[in-house]
Amino acid sequence: MFSLGKSHQYLELSYNRIYEVFHWFLKISLLRIFDDDFLVAPVPTTLFQFHETELVVSLGVILLHAYCYRNDLDTIILSVSAFVSAFELMLKINGMVYRRKQIAAMLRTVLSDRSSLNGPIEAVICGKYQRLARKLLLVTILSYLTTGAMLLIYPVVSGGLADRTLPLGYSIPFADYRTHPWYLINYLLQIVQVQWVALVFVGLDGPFYLFVCYSASQLEILIVYLRQIGESPDNVQEQRRLMRKVFEIHTGLSQFVARCSSIYREVYLMQVLCSIVHICVSLFHIQIKFKNGSYGMLLTNVNKIWLFCYCGELVVSKAAEFSTGVYANQWYRLWNRRDLQDILFMLRNAQRNYGFSIGGFGFLSFATFTAVMKTAYSCNAFLHRVMN
């Protein structure tokens, strides 16, 4: 009866359900990059090559569309936004496909985690961060799907259907999209592509939330264990067992965060730069023309970069608490030389910067979010000066 209860508790506190959600989004977008047969079996390989070709062709089509309608400022702005979105998606897909084996190995580490079985405190901590991972994923799903819906219904709500207004700045080449039936064909094509892009973004962002919440939960568990060091120095065996547990978790977590930072450093550098361009262009479009479809793109990119920076700040702040916890516990009550050496090693290691690197230029944090918003606004002000 007890073992069944513990098994049931583990199933309730596992990350598997969250993994199944974003993996489902990758399945219906026909881009299952974390499956074992990806780039091995002919069908997923062909689908991936098709998507890659489609993205490359889309970039060329967007540039051609912007050139053909270069006298229309609205078209130029929408084309820039569409080009940056397609370019960002292509780089992100290729970056994660290139490192799919490392990401899959880290996903197995998270999904096989059994920290919640070590005690009631561990179960509470793991449950808290698994709920946080679900909330982050839910917000991401709503954000991307809402943006797609706002882009697509804008011509209907604003009366743009009569004026032949397209949601995005591209169209089928060598055909005037403002004539019948090309406008309807382009509009339907953009409906399909926008929804596909939203699904892929949700699927690609999902693993990051798992890695963040897993890292934060392990750091909080370590902080709880550190507070117990030195509380009962007479119980040597218990203190040694606690020291070994802290040392083992700390070593494994350091390697995990380092691998995660290495995998995502170029991906999130690219996403930060693309978000700056998106925010700048969307804000510029809204300022020069109040009635347009850039509101959804602006809100989504601000929300996206804030979520990433919030996740980065979560790990950074927990790592700072861990560093303080290593020094502030009652380690001075331990007189075993080996125990003190382990404490010294962890204290030195805790001084390193924990976090998710942005191309080696910094870490995802609230300071990064502030820098992104300031940079985007400065670029927006520069565009206004140029236009004036």
NORMOGI-V490514 format. One line per field, one symbol per residue. ss: DSSP state (@ for helix, = for strand, . for the rest). psi: psi as a letter, one per 40 degrees, with the letter a starting at -180 (. if undefined). burial: I if it has 24 or more other ideal C-beta (glycine too) atoms within 12 Angstrom, else O. Layout:
BEGIN
ss=???
psi=???
burial=???
END
This chain:
BEGIN
ss=.@@@@@@@@@@@...@@@@@@@@@@@@@.............@@@@@@@@@@@@@@@@@@@@@@@@@@@....@@@@@@@@@@@@@@@@@@@@@@@@@@.@@@@@@@@@@@@...@@@@.@@@@@@@@@@@@@@@@@@@@@@@@@@@@@@@@@@@@@@........................@@@@@@@@@@@@@@@@@@@@@@@@@@@@@@@@@@@@@@@@@@@@@@@.......@@@@@@@@@@@@@@@@@@@@@@@@@@@@@@@@@@@@@@@@@@@@@@@@@@@@@......@@@@@@@@@@@@@@@@@@@@@@@@@@@@@@@@@@..@@@...@@@@@@@@@@@@@@......=.....=..@@@@@@@@@@@@@@@@@@@@@@.
psi=ddddddddddddeieddddddddddddeefggeeidehedidddddddddddddddddddddddddddfeehddddddddddddddddddddddddddfddddddddddddehfdeeeidddddddddddddddddddddddddddddddddeddddeeeddefhidifiihifhheeihedddddddddddddddddddddddddddddddddddddddddddddeehedgddgddddddddddddddddddddddddddddedddedddddddddddddddddddehdgieedddddddddddddddddddddddddddddddddeafdeehehdddddddddddddeeihiahigeeeaihidddddddddddddddddddddd.
burial=OOOOOOOOOIOOIIIOOIIOIIIOIIOOIIIIIIIOOIOOOOOIOOIIOOIIOIIOOIIOIIIOIIOIIOOOOIIIIIIIIIIIIIIIIIIIIIIIIOIIOIIIOIIOIIIOIOIIIIOOOIIOIIIOIIOIIIOIIOIIIOIIIOIIOIIIIIIOOOOIOOOIIIIIIIIIOOOOIOOOOOIOOIIOIIIOIIIIIIIIIIIIIIIIIIIIIIIIIIIIIIIIIIOIIIOOOOOOOOIOOIIOIIIOIIOIIIOIIIIIIOIIIIIIIIIIIIIIIIIIIIIIIIOOOOOIIIIIIIIIIIIIIIIIIIIIIIIIIIIIIIIOIIOOIOIOOIOOOOIOOIIOOIIOIIOOOIIIIIOOOIIIIIOIIOIIIOOIOOIIOOIOOOOO
END
